[in-house]
Amino acid sequence: MSAAHEHSDPKSDSIKYDSSPEPPYKAPLEEYELDESGRPPWMLTYPEIKLLGIAGVGFFLDAYDLFIINPVATMLQYRLYGGNKLPNGLQGFVKASANIGSVIGQFGFGFAADALGRKAVYGKELMLIIFATIMCISDPTGDLSPNSALVWLGVWRIVLGIGVGGDYPMSASVTTDRTRLRKRGTMLAYIFANQGWGSLVGSLVTLITLACYKHVMDDEGETTKVDGVWRIVIGLSLIPAFGTLYQRLTLPESTRYLESRQNPASIDTESVPEKRVAMSGKPAGDATPQSSPKLVAVAVGQQKAPWRDFFTYFSEWRHFRILLGTCSCWFLLDIAFYGINLNQNVVLQQIGFDGSSGSAWERLWKIAIGNIIITALGFVPGYYVTVLTIEKLGRKWIQIQGFLMAALFLGIMAGKFHDLSTAAFVVCFAFLQASPFFFNFGANATTYCYPAEVFPTRFRATAHGISAASGKAGAIISSLAFNALSTSIGTPDVLWIFMGCCFLGAGFTLLLPEVKGRDPDVIYAEELRAAARGD
């Protein structure tokens, strides 16, 4: 029985398998899935909505933090440096610190989730986020030198990043372990869409808090009161964190994970028709898994050496090439995606909301308004078109077309950077942020879904953590190198580099199989059986 049976209706036991030839093979989940009365995948049940709320808060906080750090950095200019720019090195450290921490968290929590269990680890990353957030807003700006205050904030943002990074493999694994096969991609896309909500709420919170401080900052001229604005903006993220902490800490272990630790070869596939195109990507007659002595070693002593088992599994090219594909695609995506987001000031300048004139409060207000506009351009369409279509179109198609169309518009912006009108420039940027053919309906969503769906439960969290860490490595490179490259070679040439990353991402996607309707645990069980038989 799979983990999905945890929520199954007893009546589903009386439902027979569909005799239709699609999908090409039937996983054990399918009998439970048929108890859906033909409802589309995007229509969720109450347990699924509850799971979405528990698992989605991490991505909400990730996007919230990513959004607010730019206006917070601007506020700190007025609190610490009298309106002058932050020192370049410290500014880069503060902005990149959360991503640096994320790499650590993705590796560490991913491995711990596979080795110790989801229940033993889940919730600890949220506790880390809560503690680090409290320490960030406790920054003693009045007692430390300006540079020391920035160092304090940067150090605790690293700790915050460890928690946020840990949420990537944890929430992906917890969700996949409990989700019906036919709705797996939809649920993951719903969770990932919380990034859009995090950005939108972050922009609204900044705007509302600034409005509350208008009298004291603008009318009375007490600019240093901005110290309260940035603390409130950061501190409000504690509300959703505390709201879901108990549910995470008390979430039971999934049946699927327990079975994967005990005997992953025990999944019942003997009654499955000899049609396993989804297992190997070959015609049915050639779909018998290749045997391997290495997999026999993985099947023996399931509880003992998770790292050894992990390396044994991925020492085979057929498995390693998939990990290479997920890591490379996420790495290349985040170089371009974070580079575009870091370049939002270019768009703000184009639309007149870069905060280059006026009083301190007026500058911060203009920047906040401009960020609302950018967030609105990029919020709804891409994320939710992915939710509605991922089970129809498949992940591979969505990812390739997303990379290619993003490359197209990056090329337009690079080639016509100095010639585009304001309206045309904003339209190009909007398409990159939100269009159903670019980042959010494309690789930004599918690079998260792929490692959660393509790897067996036994290695899922570790592989997802490694893939996500590769993406954050790309984000760190982009954040540290973008400004220097823009100064030395010019922004248009940097956009050409981003376009090249998108083309490479589309190419690396070809290493990946389509995962729609594909159960990696069934495939892994067959591989273990074939290895044990010596086939």
N, C-alpha and C positions, 0 to 999 in steps of 0.2 A: 504494500500500500504506500502511496506517496504522501508527501506532506499536505497536499491539497485536500486530503480526506479529513483534515482537522475540522473543516467547516462544512463538510458534505451533508446533504440531506439524506436520511435513511431511505427515502423513496428512490434515490438514484441507483440503489442496488438492483432494482428490478428493470432498469433500462438496459436494452441490448445495444451492442455495438452497431454503428451504422455500416451497411454493406457497401457504401459507395467507395470508389477507388481512391478518393482523396481524403486525407493526406496519404502519401506513399507508404507510411507505416503508422502503426497506432501505439502510442505510449500508454503506460498504465494510468496516466491521468485522465485519459479520454472518457472513460465511463462517467466519471464525475462531471466532466465538462459538458456532457450532453444534457445535464439537468439545468439547462439555461433557457429553454423555450425559444431558442433562436434569437435571443437578445443580442444586439451588437456589442462588441467588446468594450466600447467606451461607456456603456451604461453599467454603473457599479452597484454592487450590493452593499448593505450596511457594513459587514465585516471588512470589505475592501476599502470603503471610505475611511473606516477607523484605522486600518493599516496605512492608508495614504497619509492621514494626519500624523501618525506616529513617525513614519519614515521620512516624510517630506520636509519636516522642520529644519533638518540639517542643510538642505539645499537653499531653503529660504534664508537661513542665517549666512550661508556662504555668499549669496548674491547681495544680501543686505550689507554685509561687511565690505564686499568689493566695491559697492556703490558709494557708501558713506565715507570711505577713507579719503577720497579726493576732496569733497567739501570740508571734511575735518582738517585736512592738511592746510587748506586755505584759511580756516578759522584760526589755526595755531600760528599762522603768520602774524595775525593781529594780537593774539594773546602773548606771544613770546618774543616777537621780533619787530613790533611796532609797525606792522604792515609790510615789512620787507620780506623777500623770498626766503624760504627755508634753505639752509645749506644743502647743496646738491647731494652730497654723500649721505647725509642724514635723511633727506627727503626720500631718496631711493631706498634706504634701509627700512624706513617706516612703511612705505608702500609695498615693498617686496617681502617684508617679514612674514606676513601671513602665508604667502605662497611657499616660502622656505619651510615653515612649520608644517604645511600641508603635505609636503613630500615625506617628511618623517612620519606623520600620522597615517598616511596611506600605506606605506610599507609596514609599519608596526602593527596597526590595528587589523590590517588585512591578514597578516600571518597569524595573529592571535585569534582571530575569528575562526580560522580553519583548525588551528591546533587545540584551542581551549573550548571552542563552542561559541555560538552566537549569544546565547543567554549569559554566559560568563563575562562577556565583553560589552554587549550592547548597553548603552546608557552611560558607560564610563567616559566615552568621548564627549557626551553632552555635559557631564559634570566638569570636564576639563574646560569646555567652552564657557560655562557659567563662571568658574573660578577666574579664568583669564580675563573675561569681560569686566568683572568686578575690579580686578587689579588695574586694568586699563583706565577705568574711570576714576580710580583712586590716585592717578598720577599727581604728585605734589608739585604742581607747576609753580606755586608761590615759594617753595622752599629750595628748589633745585635751580641750577642754571638752565637757560633755554636749551642748550645742547643736551644736558643730562636729562631733561624732561622728555626730549624726543627719544633718547636712548631707552628710558624707562618704557615708553609707549611701544617702541619697536620690539623690545625683549618680550613683553607680555603678549604682543601680537604674534610672535613666533609660537608661544604656548597656545594661543587661540587657534592658530593655523593647524597645530597638531590635532586639536579636537575636531576642527572642521574637516581636515583631510581624512581623519579616521572615519568620519561619517560616510564617505564615498563607498568604500567596500562594505561597511557594515549595513547600511540601508539597502544597498543593491542586493546583498546576499539574503538579508532577512526578507525582503520583498519577493525575490525570485524563489526562495525556498517555500513560500506559502501561496504562490499564485498559480492559477489555472494556466495550462500551457497556451490555450488560445487567447488569453488576455495578458500574458506575461509582458509583452512589449508595450501594450497600452498602459499597464500599471507603472512600468518604469518611466514611460514618457510623462505620465501624470506627475510622478515624483520629481522628475527633472524640471517640469514646468514651474515648480516652486521658485526656481531662479527668477522667473519673470515677476512673480509676486514679491519676492525679496527686493528687487530693484525698484518696483513701483512703490512699495510701502516705504522704502528708504528715502526715496525722493519726496514723498508726501510728508513724512515725519520731519525731514529737514526744513521743508517749506513752512509747515505749521509752527515748528519751534521758533524759527526766525521771525515769523509774524508775531508771536507772543513776546518776543524781545525787541520789537521795533521801538517802542517808547523809550526804554532805558538805553538802548544802543544808539539810536538815530536821533531821537528828540533831545535826550539828555547828554548825548555824546560820550557815554561810558562804554567805550569800545571793548575794554577788557572783560566786560560781562559776557562776551562770546565764550568765555571759559565754561559757563553754564550750558550754553547751547550744545557744544560738542559732547559734553558728558551726558546730557539728556538723550541726544541722538544715539549714542552708542549704548547707553544703559537700557533703553526701551527694548533692545533685542533680548533682554533677559525674560521678558514676558512669555513669548512662545517657547523659550528654552525650559523655563520652570513648568510650563503648562503640559509638556509631554515627557518630562523626566520620569515620573512615576510609571507611566505606561511602558516606557522602554526598559526600566529596571525590572519590571514584573512580567515581561513578555516571555512566555514559555519557549523552550527549545522546539524546533520544528522536527516533525517525524522524518522528513527527507534528510536533514542533516544527521540525525541519529543513525539512520540506515546507512548513510554513506560512510560513517565511521566504523560501523560494525562489519558489513559485508557488501561492498558496492556491486559485487557480481551477482547478488541475489535478486536483482530486479527481474521480474518475470517477463521475458521476451520470447519464450518458447512458443507461446500461442499466437505470436504476432505473425501475420503473413510474410512470406519471403519477399518483401518489397521494402528495401531499405535505401532508397535513393538519397533520402535526407541524411543517412548515416555516413555515407562515403562520397556523395556527389557523383557516383557512377551509376550506370544502368543497373536494374535490379539483379541481373544475373551475375554482376561483378561486385556486388556490394558486401561480400563477406569480409569482415575486418581482417587485416593482416596480423598475424601472430607476432609476438615479441617476447623474448626471454626477460626483458627489462620489466614488462608489465606483470610478469609472474612475481617478481620481487616486490612490486608495489602491492600486490594482492595478499602477500604474506605479512603478518604482524601489522595490521591496520592501525593500531593505536600508538606505535612506538616512535617513529622518526619522520615527522611531517616534512622537514626540509629535505631529507633524503628521498622520500617518496615524490616530493614536488620536482626535484631535479631529475629523478629517474623518468618521470612522466614526460617532462619537457625536453629531455635529451633526445627524443625522437623528432625528426624534422616535421612529420605530419602534425605534431602538437606544437612544436616551437614556432613554426611559421605562423600559426594563428596568434600566438602571443606576440610575435614580432609585428604582425599586422595591427593588432589592437594598440600596442605601444606606439608604433610609428604614426599611425593615423591621429591619435590623441595628441602626440607631441607636435606634429605639424599643424594641426588645427589650432592649438593654443598659441603658437607663435603668431599666427595671423589674427586669431580672434581677440587675444589680449592686446595685440598691437593696435587693432582698430579701436578697441575700447579706450586704450590709453591716449589715442589721438582725438578723443571727443572734443578737446579744446579747439581743434581746427574747425569743427562744425559749429561750435559755440561762437567762434569769431565770425564765421560766415553769416550766422543769423542774428548777430548783435547781442548775444547774451554771454559774453566771456568775462564780464565784470571788470572791464578795463577802465571804467570811469565812475565817478560818484563817490559818496561816502563809503565807509567800511561796510555798513549794513546794506546799502544799496548795491554794492558789488556782490556781496554774498547772496542777496536776494535775486539778482539777475542770473547768477550762476545756477541757483536753485531752480529758477523758472526754466532756464535752458536745459537743465538735466531732466526736468519733467517732460519737456518736449521730446528729447531723445529717447527717454524711457517709453513714452507713449508710442513713438514710432516703432520701437523694437519689442513691445511687450506681448500683445495677444496673438498676432497671426501665426508666426512660425511655430511656437510651442504647441498650440492647440490644433493646428493642421497636422502636426506629427501625431498627436494623440488620436485624431480621427482616422488617420490613414496608415499607421505603421503596420497594422495586421493585414492590410490589403496590399500595400505596395512592397512591403518587406524592407528590412534594414539596409541591405546592400545597395539597392536602387536609390533609396533616399540619401544614403551617404555619398555615393558617387556623384549624383546630380547636384547635391549641395556643394560639394567641393568645386565642381566644374562651374557652376553658376556664380559662386563666390569669386572664383578666379576671373570670370568674365567681367564682373563689375569692378573688381580691384584693378583690372587692366584698363577699364574705361577711366577710372579715377586717376590712375597713374599717368596715362597718356594725355589726358585732358585736364590735368590738375590746375593749371593756370588759366585755362580757357573756359571752363565750365561756369555758367552763371550760378548765382547763389541757389536758386530753385533747383537747378539740375544737380548741383553738388549735394544738396540735402536729400534729393530723391535717391541718388546713388547710395548715400550712406544709409538711408532708410531701408533700401532693398537689402543691403548687406546685413543690417540688424534684424529685419523683421520679415522680409518677403518669404512666402511659402516656397521659394526655390533657393534659399541661401543658408545662412548659418543655423538658425533655430529649427527650421524644417530642413534639416541636413545633418552635417557631421557633428554639430554641437550637441545634438540629442543622441544620435546613434553611437557616437564614441563612448557614451556612458552606458547605453543599453547593450552593446556588443559583448564586452567582457562579462557582464552579468548573465548572459544567455548562452554563450558559446562554450564555456568551460564546465566540467563536472562539478557537482556540489563539493566534493572533497578538496578541490583546489580553487574554487570560485573566488573566495574573498582575497586570497593571496594574489591570484592573477589579476583580479580587478584592481587591487591596491597598486600593483606594479604598473599597470596600464595608466591608472589615474596619476601616479607619481611622474610618469613620463610626460603626461600632459602638463602638469605643474612645472616640470623642468623647462618645457617650452615657454610657459608663461613667464618664468623667472628670466630666461634669456631675453624674451621680448621686452620685459619691463626695464631691464638693466641696459639693454643695447639700443633701444629705440631712439631715445633722445640723442645719444652720441652719433648714431648713424644718420639721423635726420640732419644734424648739424654738419656732418662731414660730407655726405653724398646727396643730401636733400630728401625731402619727404616723398616726392614721386618715385625715386629709386627704391626707397624702402617699401613702397606699395608694390613695386615690381617683385621684390623679394617675397612679399606675402603671397602674391599671385603664384609664384613658383612653388611655394609651400603647399598651396591648394592643389596644384596639379600633381605634386608628389603624393599628397594624401589620397587623391583619387586612384593613383597607381597602386599604392600599398593596400587599398581596400580590396583589390583583386586577390590578395592572399587569403581573404576571409570567406567562409562559406555563408550562404543565406541561412539564418537561424529561425525564420518563421516556421512554426510547427516542428521544430527540431528539439528533441530532448537529449541533452548531452549525457545524462546519467544512463539512459538506455544504450547509447553508443559506447560509453565507457564499460558498461557491464558486458556487452558483446565482445569488446576488445579483450577484457580480462578472461572471458570464457574461451575465446579463441586461443589466447596465449597459454591458458592452462591445458587445453587439449593438444597444443603443439601444432595447430592447423597452419 
